[in-house]
Amino acid sequence: MTIVYWSLSQLLSYGLMTWLTFVGITLLVPRWLGLWGLVLGQVLVAVVIVVLDIKWILTEIRRPGWDGLPDMDIVFQIGVGLRIVLINSVLLPIGILAVLGKRRGGRLSSKCI
């Protein structure tokens, strides 16, 4: 049960605009570049996650009265890696649909739905 709770907490830790950015990257980059765009889109989402998490941790460190936790140790780095895997796994089907939509000439037939 703790894995389910952790997964949900990680997915809900980002706001609506961040998720719209993730979905936009995941849809548009593969749509323009095909399979290579699918890989590039996943990498771009990973970069955004790393930037947001480092920004968050630095904000916490700079607060008055910081007691040493959280910090940028190996546990933080492992957590960021797991978050990247989780979020990219959720977004991967969207990217695959974008690639398939590109191959069909931009039209989705009733067979796909």
SERO-4910 file (N, C-alpha, C, O; in steps of 0.05 Angstrom, whole numbers):
BEGIN
 pado doro    nc1    nc2    nc3   cac1   cac2   cac3    cc1    cc2    cc3    oc1    oc2    oc3
  Met    A     16    -24      0      0      0      0     17     25      0      9     46    -10
  Thr    A     41     23     11     58     47     12     68     55    -15     72     79    -21
  Ile    A     72     36    -34     80     42    -61     58     57    -75     64     76    -90
  Val    A     33     49    -71     11     63    -83      9     92    -72      5    111    -87
  Tyr    A     11     95    -46     10    121    -34     33    139    -44     29    162    -51
  Trp    A     57    128    -45     80    143    -55     76    152    -84     81    175    -91
  Ser    A     66    133   -100     62    140   -129     41    162   -132     45    181   -147
  Leu    A     19    160   -118     -1    181   -119      9    208   -109      4    229   -120
  Ser    A     24    207    -87     35    232    -76     54    245    -96     55    270    -98
  Gln    A     70    229   -110     89    240   -129     74    252   -153     82    273   -164
  Leu    A     53    238   -162     38    248   -185     23    274   -178     20    291   -195
  Leu    A     14    276   -153     -1    299   -145     16    322   -135      6    343   -127
  Ser    A     42    318   -134     60    339   -123     63    362   -142     72    384   -133
  Tyr    A     57    359   -167     59    380   -187     31    392   -192     11    378   -189
  Gly    A     31    417   -198      5    431   -203     -5    426   -231      7    413   -248
  Leu    A    -28    438   -237    -42    435   -262    -25    445   -285    -23    432   -306
  Met    A    -13    469   -282      2    480   -304     27    463   -311     35    460   -334
  Thr    A     39    451   -290     62    434   -295     54    409   -311     67    401   -329
  Trp    A     31    397   -303     21    374   -317     13    380   -345     17    364   -363
  Leu    A      2    404   -349     -5    412   -377     21    415   -394     21    409   -417
  Thr    A     42    425   -381     68    427   -395     78    400   -402     88    395   -424
  Phe    A     77    381   -382     86    354   -388     71    341   -411     83    330   -429
  Val    A     44    344   -410     28    332   -431     33    345   -458     34    332   -479
  Gly    A     36    372   -457     42    386   -482     68    377   -495     70    373   -519
  Ile    A     89    375   -479    115    365   -489    112    337   -500    122    330   -521
  Thr    A     98    320   -485     94    292   -492     78    289   -518     82    270   -533
  Leu    A     60    307   -523     43    305   -547     57    318   -571     57    307   -593
  Leu    A     68    342   -567     77    358   -590    104    349   -601    107    347   -626
  Val    A    123    343   -584    150    335   -594    148    309   -611    160    309   -633
  Pro    A    135    288   -601    133    264   -618    116    269   -643    121    256   -664
  Arg    A     97    287   -641     80    293   -664     97    305   -687     92    300   -710
  Trp    A    116    322   -679    133    336   -699    156    318   -709    163    318   -732
  Leu    A    168    302   -690    192    288   -697    190    258   -698    210    244   -703
  Gly    A    167    247   -694    163    218   -695    176    203   -672    175    212   -649
  Leu    A    188    180   -677    199    163   -656    222    177   -641    224    175   -617
  Trp    A    239    192   -656    260    207   -642    248    228   -624    259    235   -603
  Gly    A    226    239   -632    212    259   -616    200    247   -590    199    260   -570
  Leu    A    193    221   -592    183    207   -568    205    206   -547    201    211   -524
  Val    A    229    199   -556    252    197   -538    259    225   -528    264    229   -504
  Leu    A    260    245   -546    267    272   -538    246    284   -519    254    298   -500
  Gly    A    221    278   -524    200    287   -506    203    277   -477    200    291   -458
  Gln    A    210    251   -475    215    239   -449    239    252   -435    239    257   -411
  Val    A    260    257   -451    284    270   -439    277    299   -430    286    307   -409
  Leu    A    262    313   -446    254    341   -439    237    341   -413    241    358   -396
  Val    A    219    322   -411    203    320   -386    221    314   -363    218    326   -341
  Ala    A    241    297   -366    260    291   -345    275    315   -336    280    320   -313
  Val    A    284    331   -356    299    356   -350    281    375   -334    291    388   -315
  Val    A    256    378   -342    238    396   -327    234    386   -299    234    402   -280
  Ile    A    232    360   -295    229    349   -268    254    355   -251    251    363   -228
  Val    A    277    351   -262    302    356   -248    304    386   -240    311    393   -217
  Val    A    298    404   -259    299    433   -253    279    440   -231    286    455   -213
  Leu    A    255    430   -233    235    437   -213    242    426   -185    239    440   -165
  Asp    A    253    402   -184    261    390   -158    285    404   -146    285    409   -122
  Ile    A    304    412   -163    327    427   -152    318    454   -143    328    464   -122
  Lys    A    300    467   -158    290    493   -149    276    490   -122    279    507   -104
  Trp    A    260    469   -119    246    465    -94    265    460    -71    262    472    -50
  Ile    A    285    443    -75    304    437    -53    320    461    -45    326    466    -22
  Leu    A    328    477    -65    344    502    -59    327    522    -44    337    536    -26
  Thr    A    301    523    -50    283    541    -35    281    532     -6    282    549     12
  Glu    A    280    506     -2    279    496     26    305    501     41    305    508     64
  Ile    A    327    498     27    353    502     40    357    531     48    369    537     69
  Arg    A    348    550     32    352    578     37    333    590     58    336    613     66
  Arg    A    313    574     67    295    585     87    310    589    114    328    574    121
  Pro    A    302    610    128    314    615    154    307    591    173    284    581    173
  Gly    A    326    583    188    322    561    207    324    533    194    314    514    206
  Trp    A    336    531    171    339    506    158    356    488    176    377    495    185
  Asp    A    346    463    181    359    445    200    375    423    186    384    404    200
  Gly    A    380    426    161    396    405    147    380    386    131    391    370    115
  Leu    A    354    386    135    336    368    119    315    385    106    304    403    120
  Pro    A    308    382     82    319    363     63    345    375     52    351    399     53
  Asp    A    361    357     40    386    366     27    389    350      1    372    334     -6
  Met    A    410    356    -14    414    344    -40    433    320    -38    453    320    -52
  Asp    A    427    301    -21    443    278    -18    435    256    -38    419    261    -56
  Ile    A    446    232    -35    440    210    -53    410    202    -52    399    193    -72
  Val    A    398    205    -29    370    198    -26    353    217    -43    334    208    -56
  Phe    A    360    242    -44    346    262    -61    349    254    -90    330    255   -105
  Gln    A    373    247    -98    379    240   -126    364    215   -134    354    213   -156
  Ile    A    363    195   -116    348    171   -122    318    177   -125    304    167   -142
  Gly    A    308    194   -107    280    203   -108    273    217   -134    252    212   -145
  Val    A    291    234   -143    286    248   -168    286    228   -191    269    230   -209
  Gly    A    304    209   -191    305    188   -211    279    172   -212    268    166   -233
  Leu    A    270    164   -188    245    149   -187    221    165   -196    203    155   -209
  Arg    A    221    191   -189    199    208   -198    200    211   -229    178    211   -242
  Ile    A    223    213   -241    225    214   -270    214    189   -283    199    190   -302
  Val    A    222    166   -272    212    140   -283    181    139   -280    168    131   -299
  Leu    A    171    146   -257    142    145   -253    127    163   -272    108    154   -285
  Ile    A    135    188   -273    120    208   -290    123    201   -319    104    203   -334
  Asn    A    147    194   -328    150    187   -356    135    161   -363    126    158   -386
  Ser    A    132    143   -344    116    119   -349     87    126   -353     73    114   -370
  Val    A     77    145   -338     49    154   -341     45    168   -368     25    165   -381
  Leu    A     65    184   -376     63    199   -401     70    184   -426     62    193   -448
  Leu    A     83    161   -424     91    146   -447     68    138   -466     71    141   -490
  Pro    A     46    129   -456     24    122   -474     14    146   -490      6    143   -513
  Ile    A     15    170   -479      7    194   -493     26    199   -516     17    206   -538
  Gly    A     52    196   -511     71    200   -532     69    179   -554     72    186   -578
  Ile    A     63    154   -547     59    134   -567     35    140   -585     36    137   -609
  Leu    A     13    150   -572    -10    158   -588     -3    181   -607    -13    182   -629
  Ala    A     14    199   -598     22    221   -616     38    211   -640     34    221   -662
  Val    A     55    192   -635     71    181   -657     52    166   -677     55    169   -701
  Leu    A     34    151   -666     15    136   -683     -3    155   -698     -9    150   -722
  Gly    A    -11    177   -686    -27    198   -700    -11    211   -722    -23    217   -743
  Lys    A     14    215   -719     31    226   -740     33    207   -763     32    215   -786
  Arg    A     36    181   -758     39    161   -779     13    158   -795     14    150   -818
  Arg    A    -10    163   -783    -35    161   -796    -42    187   -811    -65    189   -822
  Gly    A    -24    205   -813    -29    230   -827    -45    250   -811    -58    268   -822
  Gly    A    -45    246   -784    -58    265   -767    -88    259   -762   -101    274   -748
  Arg    A    -97    238   -774   -126    231   -770   -127    206   -753   -113    186   -758
  Leu    A   -145    206   -734   -150    182   -719   -176    170   -729   -197    184   -730
  Ser    A   -175    145   -737   -199    132   -747   -215    122   -724   -206    122   -701
  Ser    A   -239    113   -729   -256    102   -708   -245     75   -698   -253     66   -677
  Lys    A   -227     63   -713   -215     38   -704   -196     42   -680   -192     24   -664
  Cys    A   -185     67   -678   -166     72   -656   -181     78   -630   -170     75   -608
  Ile    A   -206     86   -632   -220     95   -608   -235     73   -595   -248     77   -575
***
